[in-house]
Amino acid sequence: MANRRTILQWGAASGAGLFAPLAYRQGMALAAARSGLFFGYVPFTQPLFIPQLLTPLTNAAANRLSPAPGRYPRGAGQTSGRPTAPTHNGDDVSHGIAPEFGRGPAEWNRFNSAYSPDNTHEQEFELVTEETTHRFVPGGPDVPVFTYRDGTKAPGSGTLPGPTIVAEYRAPVVVRCRNLLTRDRTGVNSTQHDIETSMHLHGSHGTAHGDGFPDFYVLAGEARDYFFPNIAPKATDPATLIAPVRGGSFDTSWIPTTLWYHDHAMDITGSNVIRGLAGFYLVLDDRQRELADKGVIPPIGGSDAFGNPLDLGLAIQDQVFNADGTLFYDFLDHNGRLGNVFTVNGVVQPKHKVQRRKYRLRILNASNARAYEIRLSTRQKMSIIGTDSWLLPRAIEVESFQLAQGQRHDVIVDFRDAPDEVYLENILLQTDGRGAKIVDPSQERDLLLKFEVSGSNSSEPRCVEGTVIRGFAGVDPDGQYAWHRKEEIVGTRAFKFGRSMGAWTINDQFFNPRRADAAPVLGRGAERWIFENSSGGWWHPVHTHLEGFQIKSVNGKPPRRERQFNSDLVALEGNTSAEVFIKFRTFTGPYAFHCHAIEHEDMRMMAVIDPTPGPGGSTDALVTHTPLDGASRIPSEISGVVPDCIELEAEQRLYFDAVGDTKTAANRGVGIPDCKFDFAAGSNGQVPP
């Protein structure tokens, strides 16, 4: 099995050849950087790629998932369903569906339409993970990439990024993900190995089974049903549980809007994501429609005179290529993969036509190790209406904003006063995977995307500083946003992000997917978490699954204005610490939290959150029981590991095996210590009162 673990065990010489013909070694001739001379390509001459919407399957009997979600051959008639036995042909749902499927409260589904008479879900989708080729520039080489393909489309039609999924708030969906990255696949097969995947919906509030936990795999040749309820967390603050401050039992501060899905397979996330396994996932709700009706944001689903959408997802990645044009990736370099060719939606420095009107740009940092400071070349202010997955209470105007790896900003850009050419540019200097260096507008800029502006000015309303978006509860009419209050804090946990033996740690421990590093009690107030960067000048963007948080301070000072509300990621710059307030509601674990510099994550800067209902009668909100003792298996109904395939771990078809993590690679100073250390009980991050 070609994975980071075996590469480390076998050494660089043999490991480099596992993925032939792609070369994973230093010293290759790399493409030109800012010059734009990439296989003769002249920057800003090819159009921006706009991902298509993932096709929802209709209610017609011939156009539904088969077998039906939760009703598999081995568990006919069961709403939660048992997984099927694997056959390696991609048609069997060998990993089942979340045990919450069909068991959630009726309010999870506000439609209960004829699509799903049993009220379990409102839409079905199918994504296929496959290898195909992609041209980053016209006339350039056909580069092997991993892609997500619309299951209704022909094989080989996967795109980079993948199709955009559009869902409705409180309208559950099922996304069946079929993994065709098998060692014997026909067509493009650059690795000749099985590749496990694990699709993570970044920024979601959903089930552990469907969260993309690092070793909750979609095995090669099998499928997994991801159940996404598309809900906000339960409202737990008694002080704000009255209408119209809250929406029934849901905390409307946390209604999701801009999410993205990407691979999260243990040990190989960096390689899989940079090869293309990512896409946008958007959630619509009534507030967004109200904003569109008032002209604050562009019309939902609207297009301009060119036929281009007024709501654009822009995924920014830096890439690095071998001399033959194939993607370069070094599994033994876990400092952070930094590219020297900039792409937007898989296109090297594209152009895009816009009119002199408002556009909604959902800008995603999809890079592995690079942070960005984004601005327009005209220095025109942009109105931020959302950060990460959530809308802000009110719009904030800025000339530039920072995006760490995995962060998103939902931005309104008004081109009505713009010149004929406007560039989206990066002004944050970064020369290695350690982290960004300095914001200096006088330095040479990284030009990312050219907007070609034309037409006369529109008369639509402007979105400016202070424009009400989600609105403050109790202040703005129908306001939906409220803070996590100090009075809700029930305890503090501290997590130190450090470096050991050439790899990465949290609280001096390497990641173990079977060990709970924090086990908060569901629904019992808020917690104060302290994230501390103790690794010198290295940057660590810290991301929590399941729940977002509100950043209260960075090094004792308030963060940037736009980052003072809801976030699922906080950028720990060198020698910094951040204080955040976080709540755990609705779903039990396990979930991960980790550094989103993906090579750091792959080399063990990751930990496990295991929210539980808590012991009966306990008065200590930080003390609870978790079954994750460092060694025990996670029950198959949660993990999705097929009972019939429980021996896959012993056969090493799964990356996690019975003895723990890999031994230290000989003479290399990298790798993971013996399992006795790795299984040591964690401090659970608890800080004495």
N, C-alpha and C positions, 0 to 999 in steps of 0.2 A: 504494500500500500504506500503510495507516494504521498507523504505528508511531512510536516515539519519534524515530527517526532522521529520518524525513521531516518530522515536526512541528517538530523543531529547525531543519531546513534551510529550511522554508517560513515559519517564524515563527509566533508565537502566534496572530495574527489568523486565518490560514487553518487552522492546526492545530486550533484549538478547535472548528471546525465539522466536522472529519472524522468525528466520532462522533455526530453529531446523531441523536436529540434529547437525548442525555446531554450535560450542560454541564460542560466541563472548564475553568472559569475561576473566579478569585477573586471575591468580592463577592456570591455567592449567599446567600440566606437559609438558614441551617442550622438543623437541629432542635435542640430543647432538650437540655441536657446532663443533669446529675444530677436535674433536676426530674422526669424520666420523662414529661413531657408531649409525647410523640411521637405525633402524630395522635390525641390523646385517650386514649392507652393508659395504663392504670393498671398500674404495675409489679407483677410476680409474680402475674399472674392467668391467664397462658397456660402450658400445660405445656411442659416440656423436650422437644425433639425428639430422638429416639434413632435414629440412622441404622440402616437395615437392613443385614444381612450381604449382601455381593455373592454372587450365586448361582453356585456352581461348575457348570460344564457336565459332564454325566455322560459315561460311556463309550459311551452309545448312539450309533449312527452318525448319527442325526438330531439329536443334541445335542452336537456338537463343533464347534470352530472350523473353518471352511472358507474357504479352503484350510487344510490342516493346517499347524501351525507348522513352519517350515523347509522345507516342501514346496510351493512356489509354482509356478504355471503356467510361469514362465520358468526354473525350476530343478527340475523334477520329479525326484524320486529323490535329491536332494541333502539331506543332513542339516542343513547350515548354510543352504542356500537362497540363491538370488539374489533380490533384490527384484523385484516386478512393475513394469511400466510404469504410470504413474499414469493413472487415468481420471476422477478428481475425483468419483467417486460414493460414496466412503466404504467400498467393499467390498474394494478391492484393498490388499494389504499392501505398499505401495510402498516401505517402509523396511526390510523384511526382519526378521531376528532376529540376535542376537549370534552371532559366529563360535564362541563357546564352547558353544553349544547342540549337544548330542549328542556333544561331544568331552571333556566333563569326566570325571574319574575316577569309577569306580563308587560310591565312598563318598559322593559328593554326594547320591545317592538311597538312603536307607536302607530304602526300602520296596520299590521295583522291583515294583510291583503290576501287575495285569492292565490297569490304566488305560493304562500306557505300556510295552508289551512291549519297546520299544527302550531303556528305562531313561532317557529324556531328561527326563521330567517326570511329575508326579503329578496336577496339576490344570490346568484351563484356565478362564479368566475372560474376560469381555468388558466393557469400559467404553466408554461413548459420551460424548464431549464435545459438549454442545449448549447453546444458549441457550434459556432458559425464563423464567418469572416466579416470583417468590417474595414472599410476604407476611411481612414482619418482625413485624407486629402485626396482630391481628384488626381488620378494618374499614379497614386501611390500604391504600395503593396496591399494585397488582401491579407489582413492581419487576423490570426486566430483569436477569438474572444469568446467569453461565456456570455450568454444573453438569456433574458426572460422573453419568451414568445407567447403571444396571444394564442390560447389553445384552440381557437376557432380558425386560425390561419395555417398556411402550409408550412411544413417543416423547412427549417433553414431561414425563416423570415423573422427571427428574433432581432430585436433592436437594442441599441445602446444610446441612452438608457432604455429600460423596459417600458411597456405600456403604462399609461397613467390610469390608476384606479380611482373612480369617483363613487363615493358612497354617501348615504344620508345619515345624519345624526339620529341615533336610536332606531336604526333600521339594520339589523344584523345581516352579515353576509358570510358566505363560505367561499374561500379561495382554495381550490385544489391545485397543489403544486406538484407537478410530475418531473422527476429528475431523470433526464436522459443522458447524463454525463457518465456513461458506462465505459468500461475499458474496451468493450468490443463494439462500440458504436460505429456505424457507417458514416460516410461523409467526412466532415472535419474531425480529426482526432489527434490533436497535437500532443496529448499526454499519454495516451494508451493506458490509462488507469481509471478506476472508479473514483469519482469525486463526490464525497458527501456534501450536502448543503444544509442550511438551516435558516429559513427566511424570517428575518426580524422586522416587525412593523415599528419603526423608530418613532417614539412619541405617543404610542397608543396606550390605552388603559384597557387591557384585555387579559385573556386567560394565560396561565403558564404554559399550557400545551401549545398554544399558538403564538408564543412570544419570540420564538427564535432563540431559546436558551442554547448555549454553545454546543451541547451534545444531544439536543433533541432533534435528531437529524431527519432529513429526507434522504434515505439511503439511495445510492445509485441504482437506477432501474425500478424504483418504487415511487409511491405518491403519498402525500400527506394532506389532510383537510385542515385548513386553518380557519377557525371560527373567530370572526372579528365582530363583537357586539356593537362597536361604534357608539359607546356611551361615555358620558362623563362619570367621574367617581361619585360614590355616595356622598351626600352632604352629611357631615358629622358634627358641625359646630352648632350647638343649641342656640347660640346668640343670633344666628342668621338663618334659621330654619323656617322663616315666615315669608310668604309671598308678599310682594313680588321680588324680594331680595334673592330668593333661590327658586329654582324650577322644580317644585315637588321635592323628591328625595335625591335629586342630582345637583351636584355643585356646578352651577353654570359658569363659574370662573374658568372651568377646565374643559369646556366643550372643545373638542379638537377641530382643527381646520387644515393645517399643512403638515402632513406626515411624509415619510418616505420609507420604502421597504428596501432591504438590502440583505445580502448574505451575512451569516454570523457563525459559520461553522468553525468549531474549535481548531485552532492552530493555523488555519488557512484563510481566515477572513480577509486579510490584506490582499492576498493573491486573487481571491474570488471577486472582491469588490472592484479592484483596479482593472480587472478584466471585463467588467461590465455588469455585474449582478447588482443592479440598483434601479429604482424607479420611484415616481411620485405616487402618493396616496392622498387624495383630497376628500374632506368631509364637508358637506353643505348643511347649513342649518337655517332656521328662520331669521336670525339676526343678520346673516349675510344677505339674505334676500331683501330684508328691510333696507340695508345699506345700499344695495343695488337700486332699489326702487327710488331712493332719495338721491341717487346720483353720486353718493360718496365713493363707491367703488364701481368699476365697470359692470355692465349687465352680466348676469350669470350665463355663461355659455355664449356670450356675445363675440362677434367678429368685427374686424375693421374692413375698410374698402378693399384691402388686398386679400381678404379671406383668412387673415391670420387671427388667432384668438387674442382677445383683450386681456386674458388671464394666462400668463406664460410661466411655466416652470423652467428654471435655468440651473442645471447641474454643472458646477465648475469642478474640473479635475486637472491636475498637472500630471503629465505622462512623461515617461522616459523610454526610449526605444533602442533596440539593438541596431547594428549597422544595416541589417537586412530589413528593417522596418517592423520587426516583431516587438512585442512589449517586453521590456526588461523587468525582471523581478529577481531579487536575491533573497532566498529564504534564510540565509545565514546573517543577513544584515537586519537586525531588529532595532536599529536606532530610529528608523522612520524613512520610508521611501519618498524622496523628494524628486519631482519631475522638472524638466526644463522646457516642455512644450505644453502650452495651455489649450485646453479644450472646453467648449461649452456644449452640453448635450452630445458629446462624442465627436464634435467637429472642431478641428483646429482653427482657432481665431475666425469665427464665422461673421457674417453680416445679417442684418434683419431689417426689413422695411416696416416703418411705423408711421402713423399719422400724427398730426399735431392735436393730440388728445391724451386722455389718461389711460395708462396701462397698469395692470396689477402684475408685478414681477415677484414670483416666489423663488428666491435665490438660495440655493443649497451649496454648501461646501461639501463636495463629495470626494475630496482628496484624502489620501491616507495620512499625510504628515504636515501639510502646508496650511497655515492660517492666512487669511486675506483681510485687507482693509479696503473695502469696496467704495468707490465713488464714481461720479460721472465726470467726464473730461471737462465739462462746462462749469464745474463746481456748483451746479444747481442743487438745491436741497431736495431730498427725497422724504416722503412721509412714510414712516414705518407704522404699519397697522397691526403687525403681529410678529412675535418672536417664537422660534421653534414651532411647536404645534398649536399655539393659542393666540387669539386676537388680544390686542392691548385694550385697556379701558378707553384710552384716547390716543389719537395719532401724535407721533413725535417726529418733528422735522429735524433732519441731520444732513450734514454735507457728506459724511462718510460713516461707515459702520464696520465693525470687525466681525468676521465669521471664523470661528474655530472649526475644526473638523467635525462634521455632522450637524452643525448649526444651520438653521434656516432663518431668513428674514422675509416677511411678507410686506412688500413695499409698493406704494403708489408712486409712479413716476409720471409727471405731467409734461408732455413734450410740446405743449401749445406755444411756448415762447423759445423753443430750442432752435439752434441753427440746423443746417441741412445734414450735418454729421455730428454724432455724439458717440463717445466711446464709453463702455463700461470698463473700468480699469482698477488694478490693484496697486496700492502704494505701500504695502507692507513688505519690507525687505526680509528675505529668508534665504540662507545659503546652505543649510544642512537640516537634518532631521531633529536637531536639538530644539529648535523653536525659532520663532520670528525674532528679528533683531530690533528694528526701529521703523516708525512711521515717519517718512521724510518726503513730503510732496515735491521737494526739489530733486530727489533722486530719479533715475530712469524708471518709468512706469511699466507695469505689465499690462498691455492692452489685451483685453479678453474678448470683447464683442463690439462690433460697430453697428449702431443704429442709423439707418438712412431715413431721414425725416422729411416728410413732404405734406402738402395740403394746407388748407387754411385752418385757423384756430377754431376749436370747438367752443360751444357756449355752455358746456356742462359745468356743474358746480366744482369748485376746487376742494381738495382734501388737504387741510393745512394743520399746523400745530394746534392741538386741543380739540380737533374734530372728534366727536363722540363715536367710538367704535363699539366695544362691548359695553362701555359705560360703567361708572362706579355705582355699586349697590347703595341705595339710600340717598344718592346725590343726584345722579343723572336720571331722567325719566326712563323707566324700565331698565335701570342699570343692573348688570349681571355680575360684576366683578367685586370680589372682596379679598382682603388680605388674610393670610394665616396670622393669627393673633398670638402675642406673647403669652397670653393667659391660657392658651391651648397647649403650650409646651409641657410634655410629661417627662422629658429626659434628653440627654445629650449623648451623642456618639462621635468619636473622632477617628478619622482614617488618614493614615500617613502614606503618601505615594512616594516610594523610594526605589533604590537600585541595589541589586545584590548579585554577585557572581556573573555580571554581564547581562543579567535579565532584570525583570521589573517586578516589584512587590507592592502589596498593600498591607500595611501594618506588619511588615517584615515577613509576610507569607506569600507564597506563590499560589496561584489559583488552583482550587480543587473543586470540581463541580459537585462533589458529594459532601461538601462541608459548608454549613451555614455560617456566614460571617456577620450577619445581622438578622435577627428574627423578631421584627416588630409585631406588636399586637394590632390586629385589624380594628379600625374604628375607634381607637383609644387616643384621641388628641393628636397633637403634632409633635414631631421630634426636631431637635436642633442637631444638625450634622455639621461637623467641622472637617473640611477637606484641606490637608496640609501637603504642600509639595516640599519634600525633603531631599530632592535629588539634584540640587544645585540649579544650573541654568536651564535644565530641560523643561519643556512645557508639557502639561498633561491636561487635556480637555476631558473633564470627568462627566460621564453620562450615566444616568440611572434609568433602568427599565421600570415599567409599570406606572410609576408616579413621577411627575415633574416636581419642581421645588421653586421656592421664591428666594432669590439671592439677597441676603440682608447686608453683607459686607464682604469686601475683598481687602485683605490687610488692614482691617479696621475701618475702611472707608466705604461709602456707598459705591456700587458698580455704576457703569454708564447708565444713563436714564432708561434707555430701552431695555436694559437687562435687570431692572428692579422688579419686574413683574413675574410672569411664569416662564420657566426655562426647564429643559430636560438635560442641559449641559452647561457646565461652567468651566471657563478656561483658566486653569491654574498656570500662570506664567512662572518663570523661575523664582524659587524662594518666596512663594506667596501662599496664603491660606484664605479660604472662603468659608463663610458661615451661611448656611441655608436652612430654611424651614421646610419640612417635608411631612406629608401625611400618607398613611397607608390604609386603603379602603377597598372594599369589594372583593378582591381576589386573593386566594392563597398562592404561595410560591411553588417552586423556586423561580427567581428572577436574578439577572446579573446587574452589577454596576461595574464600570471599568473606565480606563483611559481610552479615549477615542482616537488617539494616535495609534492607528490600527496595529502597527508592528509591536507597540508596547502591549496592547491587548493580547495579541497572539503569543507573546512571550511572557504571559502570566500576570500582567497588571489588571487583574479582574477578580471580583469577589461575588459572593452570593447573598442575596436578600431572600429570606423565606418568611413572608408574612403569614401569620397563623391566627386562628381565633383566640388563642391564649388559653391558659389554664383556668378552669372554673373557680371563681371567687378570688383570683389573684388581685392584689391591689398595686402590684409593681408593674407598671406598663412596659418596662424594658425586659422583664423576665418572663420567658415563655419556653415551651418545649418545641423543638424541631426534630423531625426524623433525620435530618441531614447531619449525621455524626462523622462524616469524613470517609465512610467506607460503604455504608448500606446503599443498595440500589434504590432508585426512585421508582415508585409504583408505576407499572406500565400504563395505567389509565391516565396518569399525569404526563409521563415522559413520551408516551407513544411508542415505546420499544415493544415490539410484538412479543407476546409471551412465548410463542414458538421459537423466537429468535434470541432468547435470552443468552444463549451461548455465543452470540456474535461478539460479545466483549472478549471472551476467552480466545476466540479465533482472531481477534484483533481486526475485525471488520469495522469495529467502532474505535475511535481514537482513544477513548478512555478504557483502560484495561484494569484487570482485577488488582494489580499491585500498585496502581497509582500512576505517577508520572515517570517520564524517562530518567534514566541515570545521567549524571553529568557526562557530557561528551568529552572523551579523553583528550587531554592536552589542548583544549580549546577555551576553557574558562566560561563556557556557556552551558545552558541546559538547566535541568531541574534536579534538586537534591533527591535523595532516596525518599520513598513514600513515608517513612517513619516521621520525618520532619514535616512533610507536606500534610500529613493527617493530624498534626498536632491541633488540639482544640484552640480555636480563635478566642480573642478577647471580646468578640462581639461588638467591638468598637465602643463599649460603654465607658462613660466618664463618670467618676464619682460626683454626686451632687455637691 
